[in-house]
Amino acid sequence: MYAVIKSGGRQHKVAVGQAIRVARLPAESGEDVVLGQVLMVYDGQAVRVGRPLVDGVTVKATVLGHDRAKKILVFKKKRRKGYHKAQGHRQDYTAVKITAIETGAGAGEEESHGS
């Protein structure tokens, strides 16, 4: 079973037991969090795609820790003008381990929107 979740403006394909890095979450290390924006879920037999979210499905995870990514260099230059500027950036992230993908009872029925 796997799911596609949205966290921090990015989409992540996750499975139970997998460790991923998401944008910084306001949670302490060792704390359990619920990632509720599930866009798609596959249970081994059927694929359920949300419009935009799948109802009744939550992804639970445990926070492993917080850190910062490797520094990236942003370099700006205008040729023949003597202008150049270097700037660095390190993105904050939270490492989480997926503990469960829970589907609610009756979550298999999705609403039909015409057509």
GIMORA-V854034 format. One record per pair of residues at least 12 apart in sequence whose C-alpha atoms are under 6 Angstrom apart, sorted by the first residue. I is the first residue (numbers start at 1). J is the second residue. Records with the same first field share a line. If there is no record, write none. Layout:
BEGIN
I = J + J
END
This chain:
BEGIN
1 = 42 + 43 + 44
2 = 14 + 15 + 41 + 42
3 = 40 + 41
4 = 38 + 39 + 40
5 = 37 + 38 + 39
6 = 37
8 = 23
16 = 98 + 99 + 100
17 = 98 + 99
18 = 97 + 98
19 = 96 + 97
20 = 95 + 96
21 = 94 + 95
22 = 93 + 94
23 = 93 + 94
24 = 92 + 93 + 94
29 = 63 + 64 + 65
30 = 63 + 64
31 = 62 + 63
32 = 61 + 62
33 = 60 + 61
34 = 59 + 60
35 = 59
36 = 58
38 = 53 + 54
39 = 53 + 54
56 = 103 + 104 + 107
57 = 102 + 103 + 104
58 = 101 + 102
59 = 100 + 101
60 = 99 + 100
61 = 97 + 98 + 99
62 = 96 + 97
63 = 96
64 = 95 + 96
65 = 94 + 95
66 = 93 + 94
67 = 93
68 = 91 + 92 + 93
69 = 90 + 91
71 = 89 + 90
72 = 88 + 89
73 = 87 + 88
74 = 86 + 87 + 88
END
